[in-house]
């Protein structure tokens, strides 16, 4: 069972890298279902599977479901800065600048050299101030 689950995650990651998102999503879902059933999965693997499945949903512009996966990734591994960054991007795109700011700051606390998070935080703060100045 453990070996099958590991192979499923490996296959999902391969399909994800090949941009075969439909197949990757199905494999990530299968992997996660197996984890929920046995309650015996590595936190890093859980976080990666949720994050990558969230990416697939983000690409489909299914922000609600993507955010759920990013949050699940964070719950599985609260040190996984990429999921904070990804969730921050959705908050930003939806105009929830304070939430985006918190996520980007957390990503930077975990990895101070995360350049994309630095840029996104700067843009968020700029847009947030611009929104306030316009009276919104």
URLIN-V385607 format. One line per field, one symbol per residue. ss: DSSP state (~ for helix, > for strand, _ for the rest). burial: + if it has 24 or more other C-alpha atoms within 12 Angstrom, else -. Layout:
ss: ???
burial: ???
//
This chain:
ss: _~~~~~~~~~~~~~~~~___~~~~~~~~~~~~~~~~~~____~~~~~~~~~~~~~~~~~___~~~~~~~~~~~~~~____~~~~~~~~~~~~~___~~~~~~~~~~~~~~____~~~~~~~~~~~~~~~~~~~___
burial: ----++-++-+++--+----+--+++++++++-++-----+---++++++++++++++----+--+++++++++-+++-++++++++++++++---++++++++++++--------++-++--++--+--------
//
